[in-house]
Amino acid sequence: MPFTKPPARPHPLARSPHVERANRWLESLWERGFANKPSLDPAVLWEKALKDSPAAGEAGGRSAQDVADFRERLIALTHALQAEARLNSLGLTIAHGQLVRVIRQRLELGALWASTPDVLAHPMAPPIIVVGQMRSGTTRVHRLLAADPAHAATRFCDSWLPVPRRPDTRPAWSALSLLAARTLDPWLDSIHPFGVTRADEELGWLACALDHCAYEAQWRIPSFSAWSEARDPAPVYREFARILRTDAHFHGNAMQPRVLKVPQFAEDLPALLEQFPEARLVMTKRCQDDLAASSASLVANQMTIQSDTPCIDWIRSEVQRKIALRQERMAEARAAFTGPVADVDFRDLDKDWEAAVARIYADLGLTLSPKALAAMQAEQRRACHSPHTEHAAQVACFDAD
């Protein structure tokens, strides 16, 4: 079906009038005493999360090092938010809500692992990991490979709500969250093609361990980015692996190769491969100028909602720095990896995606079945009718101004 075209996005820092209304409404609530202004004090965040979640869940399934790592990350992140992010009222409310949810999820997951430790010992097929810069075609490759019935993938709702439920109400809660997000941001689906139960990246699992990638795309927090980039990411990826095994156990697809994808993998590939040493890799690449322009557009779209003073020049500079860092780390990890690797160029996907996919399968030693190809063709047709096709035109207009 054809999509409803969003209103023109006049510049990278454009935002919906709904953002202004939300800011005014929140400020009015606080001024009149109808609600308390949200806090970013770590102690307050923990106290609120513990009202609904078991304290014993903090250590469930985790080493003392992993428990301490999360605590330290929370302190560093909240410090950066208060000192650097310049959040508006809506941004403060979103940040508070996100962090309380992350702590609550961590406690609930730990309680689950303490009560059913066999979940973490569940064997899994080696995954297929899509590795590349943000905006380099990773989503397209990921969804094509995930369409193969022989493979498994992570649903959007399970990425951001990783605690299993029976009955599984996560799709409904995710639908409500996306409705709210689309109301605040009419260009959201042009930035990334969302779907509640569609195959999507595991960004929510990294956010659940307080990796910096999801947060630096929303908020100006350079001290937390620098602190995280210099820190051993092993505790984050141990948590990631635990969540993956939990998700596979819940869905009963552990013996199907899971197609994984988050751009942050380019920065932390050795830590991820330590958890999955028999993985197959698909490495994406794209012209650096196109990468930078598209990435800056995404970050600007997110930051302008939660801060009244975002700086597009700083965003563009930070994006360039991030691309260089990930390129260096990705090259180092690639040189040390001895397993199967397939390379794919963004231009090749545009030119002949079927030929590009056939090369990926051949390089990884996989069989491209007729059923897989038919499913990929259906996915490609769906993608052709997505609002995401509008993003390139938006970026081109920004560059022309």
Secondary structure, 3 states (H helix, E strand, C coil): CCCCCCCCCCCCCCCCHHHHHHHHHHHHHHHHCCCCCCCCCHHHHHHHHHCCCCHHHHCCCCCHHHHHHHHHHHHHHHHHHHHHCCECHHHHHHHHHHHHHHHHHHHHHHHHHHHCHHHHHCCCCCCEEEECCCCCCHHHHHHHHHHCCCCECCEHHHHHCCCCCCCCCHHHHHHHHHHHHHHHCCCHHHHCCCCCCCECCCHHHHHHCCCCHHHHCCCCCHHHHHHHHCCCCHHHHHHHHHHHHHHHHHHCCCCCCEEEECCCHHHHHHHHHHHCCCCEEEEEECCHHHHHHHHHHHHHHHHHHHECCCCHHHHHHHHHHHHHHHHHHHHHHHHHCCCCEEEEEHHHHHHHHHHHHHHHHHHHCCCCCHHHHHHHHHHHHHHHCCHHHHHHHHHHHHHHC
